[in-house]
Amino acid sequence: MHHSVQIAGAACLVFVTSVQAQTSASMPPAAAVPERMPYDIPYGSPIGLDAAKHLLALAEAEARKHDWKMNIAVVDPHGDLVAFERMDGAQYASVEVSQNKARTSARFRRETRVFYNQFESGHAYVATLEPGLVASPGGFPLVEDGKVIGAIGCSGGTGDQDAVTCKAAASTVK
């Protein structure tokens, strides 16, 4: 009888260990917890129309240097459109994409390439964060005096062409 209890106890231990191992194997490991919150940039007063039009002109000039036809959008910190331009010949599908890149960048306070990199490395959850989120290069937050005042998004070329176009304008905001 004592021997049967030991065998039953050992069987239970093996079963529990097996279940724990299977559960641990199916759960992803916890990521390192950062000391500070990433992208914790405060929101500032929204970009004005004149400043937004100036950024459109800068981005357009960069696109013209390369003969790229772009859709360019500038939004406020909420992601609402302030100014938009579709260059002659720019693809129609990119109108909404440029606006969503700008919206994504403003609302999440980061360059849209961050989402692209996460998605490319297998983090499919990115697609579940918000409807309209664009995980493609070409969206940049506009940070003035350490505060997000809006964002700019470009679309019409490759993601890297879009990023070069918009970065030329975004980098002038200080």
N, C-alpha and C positions, 0 to 999 in steps of 0.2 A: 504494500500500500504506500509506504513512504517513497519507494522508488517511482511509483506512478505519479505521485504529486510532484516530484522533481522533474520528471519528463514533461508533465503538463505545464509546469512553470517555465521550463526551458522553451517549450513550444510557444507559449504566450510571449516570452521575451523576443524570440526570433520573429514572430508575427508583428509585434509592436515596432521593433527595429526596422523591419522590412517596410512597414507602412510609413514610418518616419523618413526613411531613405527615399521612398517614392515621392512623398510630399515635398521633401527638400529638393529633389531633382527637378520637379515640375515648377518650382517657384524660382524666379530669377533672383540673383543675389542683390542685396541692397547696394545702391550706389553710395559713394562717399558723400557725406552731408557737408556742403560748403559752410564755412563760418559766416559769410555774408550772403545776402540774397543777390543772385545774379541779375543784372540789368535793372537794378533798383535806382532808376534815374527819375527824379521827380518831374511831374508835368508842369509846364509853364503856361504863360498866356499864348493863345493860338497865333500862328503865323498870320500876318495880314495879307491882303490881296496883292498889294504892290510887291512885297517881298516874294510872294509865291510866283508872280509873273516873272520877276527877275530870275528866279531859279529855273523856270521853264525855259527862258532864253539861254541860260548857261548850259543846260542839258541839251537843248536843241543845237547849240553851237558845237558841242562835243560830238553829237551824232552826225552832224553835217561834215565834220572833219574826216569821218570814216565812211561817208555815204551810207549811213544807216537810217532807216525810216522808223521812227519811234512814236509810240504813244507815251505821253508823260503826264503824270498826275501828282498834284501836291494836295495833301490833306492836313487837317488840324489834328490835335492830340487825340481826339475821339475817333479819328478815321474818316471824318466827313470831308467831302471834296471842297477844296477852296479854289483850285484852278486846274485846268486840263487843256492839253494840246495834242492833237493828232496830226503828225506831219503828213504831208502829201505822200500818198502811196503806202502808208503804214497799214499793216494788216488789221482788219476789223476785229478779229478775235482778240487782239491784244488791248483793245480799249478797256474792257472790264478787267483784264489781267493786270494792267498797269495800276488801275485804281485799287484793286485788291492787294497788290504788293505794297502800295503806300499805306493802305488801311492796316494790313498785317504788321508792318514795321512800326507804325505809330502806336497801335493798341498794345503790342507786346514789347515796345521800346527796344527793339533790336533789329539788326539787318536780317532780311529774309533768307540770306545764305545760311544762317544758323539752322533754320528749319530744314532747308535743303540738305545740309550735312547730316542732320539727325535722321531724316527720312532715308537717305542713301546708306547710312550705316545700320539700317534695320529697325529703326524706331518708328514703326508704323502708327503708333498712337498719335503722332503729330497730326495726322489727318482727322482725328477726332476732337481736336481742341476747339475749333470754331468754324462754322460754315463760312466759306469764302477765304479761309486762310490759304496763302500761297507759299509753298515750300520751293521757291525758285529764286536764284540770285536776281537782284535788281530793285530791291526796296531798302531804303535807308532812313533811319530816324534823323530828324533835324534837331540838333541839340545846340541851344544858344544859352550861354552863361550857365551851363550845367543842367539845363532843363529841356525836356522834350517839348518843342513848339509845334511839331507836326512830323510829316514824313514825305518822302518823294519816292515814286515808283515808276519804273520804265519797263516797257515791253514792246517787242517787235522783232528783236534779233534773238541770238542765243542768250542764255542766262548771263554769260560773262559779258557780252556786248551790252546788254541791258544794265548790268552793274557798272561798267565803265562810264556809260552815259550819265547815269544818275549820280555816281560818286563825284563826278566833275562838279556838279551843282551842290551836292550835300556837303562836300568838304569846304565850301566857302562860308558855311554858317559856323560861327564861333560863339 
